[in-house]
Amino acid sequence: MSNNWFSARFQKRVYLTRHAETRMQQRLISEEVVTDLIETGMLKYKDDQHFWIYKEYVARNDNLLCAAIVAADTVIIKTIMSHWQEDV
């Protein structure tokens, strides 16, 4: 995966920040999991441009995984978190 790709779900380019890429490496989160998270995860909106996408991955012991997103013309993944809680 490059640090950007096209999302079928959002019909926009998706970009990973360097911070998000670093967190993926630290937390051993694969490119396939991030793609699945973005395309199929649950959405929790902060406002019209800021939201979280989260999903449980049963095979991992650090559920829930979550991506913090800023969306406008593109979808920007600011960070990838583990042990996330829905009540943020």
C-alpha positions as CSV (number, residue, x, y, z in Angstrom):
1,M,0.0,0.0,0.0
2,S,1.3,3.4,-0.7
3,N,0.4,6.2,1.6
4,N,-2.6,6.9,-0.5
5,W,-5.3,5.0,-2.4
6,F,-8.9,5.3,-3.6
7,S,-11.8,4.4,-1.3
8,A,-14.8,2.7,-2.9
9,R,-16.8,3.5,0.2
10,F,-16.1,7.2,0.3
11,Q,-15.4,7.7,-3.4
12,K,-12.3,9.8,-2.5
13,R,-8.6,9.4,-2.2
14,V,-7.4,8.2,1.2
15,Y,-4.1,9.5,2.6
16,L,-2.1,8.1,5.5
17,T,-0.1,10.7,7.5
18,R,3.4,9.8,8.5
19,H,2.1,9.5,12.1
20,A,-0.6,7.0,11.0
21,E,2.1,4.9,9.2
22,T,4.3,5.0,12.3
23,R,1.4,3.8,14.5
24,M,0.6,1.0,12.1
25,Q,4.2,-0.3,12.3
26,Q,4.3,0.1,16.1
27,R,1.0,-1.7,16.6
28,L,1.6,-4.4,13.9
29,I,-1.4,-3.3,11.9
30,S,-1.2,-4.5,8.3
31,E,-2.1,-2.6,5.2
32,E,-5.0,-5.1,4.6
33,V,-6.5,-4.4,8.0
34,V,-6.3,-0.6,7.5
35,T,-8.0,-0.9,4.1
36,D,-10.7,-3.2,5.6
37,L,-11.1,-0.8,8.5
38,I,-11.7,2.2,6.2
39,E,-14.0,0.3,3.8
40,T,-16.1,-1.6,6.4
41,G,-15.7,-0.1,9.9
42,M,-18.4,1.7,11.9
43,L,-18.5,5.5,11.8
44,K,-18.7,7.8,14.7
45,Y,-18.9,11.5,13.8
46,K,-17.4,14.4,15.8
47,D,-18.7,16.9,13.2
48,D,-19.2,16.9,9.4
49,Q,-15.4,16.6,8.6
50,H,-14.0,14.8,11.6
51,F,-14.8,11.2,12.6
52,W,-13.6,7.9,13.7
53,I,-13.8,4.6,11.9
54,Y,-13.6,1.6,14.2
55,K,-13.9,-2.1,14.0
56,E,-13.3,-5.2,16.2
57,Y,-10.8,-7.7,14.9
58,V,-11.3,-10.9,16.9
59,A,-7.9,-12.3,16.0
60,R,-6.2,-9.3,17.7
61,N,-6.0,-8.9,21.5
62,D,-6.1,-5.1,21.3
63,N,-9.7,-4.4,20.1
64,L,-11.1,-2.1,19.0
65,L,-9.0,-0.7,16.2
66,C,-9.8,2.8,15.1
67,A,-8.7,5.4,12.6
68,A,-9.1,9.1,13.3
69,I,-10.2,10.8,10.1
70,V,-10.5,14.3,8.6
71,A,-12.5,14.3,5.4
72,A,-13.2,17.0,2.8
73,D,-11.9,16.6,-0.8
74,T,-9.9,13.6,0.5
75,V,-10.0,11.3,3.4
76,I,-6.9,11.8,5.7
77,I,-6.1,9.2,8.3
78,K,-4.5,11.1,11.1
79,T,-3.7,8.1,13.3
80,I,-4.5,4.5,13.9
81,M,-5.3,3.5,17.5
82,S,-5.8,0.2,19.3
83,H,-7.7,-0.4,22.5
84,W,-10.2,2.3,21.4
85,Q,-13.5,2.8,23.2
86,E,-16.7,3.9,21.5
87,D,-17.5,6.4,24.2
88,V,-14.8,8.9,23.0
